[in-house]
Amino acid sequence: MINLNISKNKKYKILNIIYKNKPVTLEGGSIDVNGNGLLLTTKECLLSKIQERNPGLGIKDYTTIFKKILGVRKIIWLEKGISGDDTHGHIDDVARFVSKNKVFLAVENNKKDKNFKNLKKNLDILNKTIIDKKKLKIIKIPMPSPKIIEGTRVPATYLNFYIANKIVLVPVFNDAKDKIVINIFKKNFKSRKIIPINCSELIWGFGAIHCMTQQEPI
């Protein structure tokens, strides 16, 4: 309703994307773009039969859609999201562009953790990605320790941050890695103030800052 009200008051046009005679479903957290023709997503989110957004659509179909609607010239397909994510692979938990050639990427150093293999595969994919004859700059963001609430693992990650004009809101979790991650953000966002937000309770809703702001501009 918020987006509809904004579009009505500002006279913005709501796009109803139709492809092969069917509407296209695409929630904000499933893609991330660099503003220069690159798009990040995961196969788990857009291609899996589980929580299938657009039945029957494959890589070629999404390539056509993203090129036509968003002006995307290349899609970077990572494998999977993180454990506990009820969206089944949203990219905004694992990888985010912070400039046209720099990506923040979630990494897990504990080989026994459920996220280790999947996040390692994502890192391998990005390391092999060549854009305009150059590799992307990858900034590794450590995962916080697993967060369990009432016996359920929740998708705690520092990648669910929100970039505003003068600030960056960063989720933190009373974790030993909080300070390390905040320093990484400060180093890479020198023109913006870094504001940590304790999401220890908010994450019980299976999302953090970026998830909250997807439907309401602030």
Backbone hydrogen bonds, N-H to C=O, Kabsch-Sander energy under -0.5 kcal/mol:
donor,donor_aa,acceptor,acceptor_aa,energy
5,N,1,M,-2.5
6,I,2,I,-2.4
7,S,3,N,-2.5
8,K,4,L,-1.9
9,N,5,N,-2.5
10,K,6,I,-2.7
11,K,7,S,-0.7
12,Y,7,S,-1.6
14,I,12,Y,-0.5
15,L,13,K,-0.5
16,N,14,I,-0.5
17,I,15,L,-0.9
19,Y,22,K,-3.2
22,K,19,Y,-1.1
24,V,17,I,-2.3
25,T,23,P,-0.5
26,L,24,V,-0.5
30,S,27,E,-1.9
31,I,28,G,-1.3
32,D,40,L,-1.7
34,N,38,L,-1.7
39,L,74,K,-1.8
40,L,32,D,-3.5
41,T,76,I,-1.8
43,K,78,L,-2.5
44,E,79,E,-2.2
46,L,42,T,-2.0
47,L,43,K,-2.4
48,S,43,K,-0.9
52,E,49,K,-0.9
57,L,54,N,-2.1
62,Y,58,G,-2.4
63,T,59,I,-2.3
64,T,60,K,-2.0
65,I,61,D,-2.4
66,F,62,Y,-3.1
67,K,63,T,-1.8
68,K,64,T,-2.2
69,I,65,I,-2.9
70,L,66,F,-1.4
71,G,67,K,-0.7
72,V,66,F,-2.0
73,R,37,G,-2.4
74,K,37,G,-1.9
76,I,39,L,-3.4
77,W,75,I,-0.7
78,L,41,T,-2.9
78,L,76,I,-0.9
85,D,82,I,-1.5
86,D,84,G,-0.7
88,H,85,D,-1.3
91,I,29,G,-0.8
92,D,29,G,-1.6
93,D,90,H,-1.1
94,V,91,I,-1.8
95,A,91,I,-2.7
96,R,104,F,-2.4
98,V,102,K,-2.5
99,S,102,K,-1.2
102,K,99,S,-0.6
103,V,137,K,-2.8
104,F,96,R,-3.1
105,L,103,V,-0.5
105,L,139,I,-2.7
106,A,94,V,-3.1
107,V,141,I,-2.2
111,K,109,N,-0.8
113,D,110,N,-1.7
116,F,113,D,-1.3
119,L,115,N,-2.5
120,K,116,F,-2.0
121,K,117,K,-2.1
122,N,118,N,-1.9
123,L,119,L,-2.0
124,D,120,K,-2.3
125,I,121,K,-2.2
126,L,122,N,-2.2
127,N,123,L,-2.4
128,K,124,D,-1.1
129,T,126,L,-1.0
131,I,134,K,-3.7
134,K,131,I,-1.5
136,L,129,T,-0.8
137,K,101,N,-3.2
138,I,136,L,-0.7
139,I,103,V,-3.1
139,I,137,K,-0.5
140,K,138,I,-0.6
141,I,105,L,-3.5
143,M,107,V,-1.9
147,K,154,V,-0.5
148,I,146,P,-0.6
149,I,152,T,-2.9
152,T,149,I,-1.9
154,V,147,K,-2.4
156,A,154,V,-2.2
160,N,157,T,-0.6
161,F,159,L,-1.2
162,Y,169,L,-2.2
164,A,162,Y,-0.6
164,A,167,I,-2.7
168,V,193,K,-2.4
169,L,162,Y,-2.5
170,V,168,V,-0.6
170,V,195,I,-2.4
172,V,197,I,-2.6
178,D,175,D,-1.6
181,V,177,K,-2.4
182,I,178,D,-2.5
183,N,179,K,-2.0
184,I,180,I,-1.5
185,F,181,V,-2.3
186,K,182,I,-2.4
187,K,183,N,-1.9
188,N,184,I,-1.5
189,F,185,F,-1.7
192,R,189,F,-1.4
193,K,166,K,-2.7
195,I,168,V,-2.9
195,I,193,K,-0.6
197,I,170,V,-3.1
199,C,172,V,-3.1
199,C,197,I,-0.6
203,I,199,C,-2.4
204,W,201,E,-1.7
205,G,202,L,-2.3
206,F,203,I,-2.2
210,H,160,N,-2.1
212,M,208,A,-1.9
213,T,209,I,-2.0
214,Q,210,H,-0.8
214,Q,211,C,-0.5
215,Q,212,M,-0.5
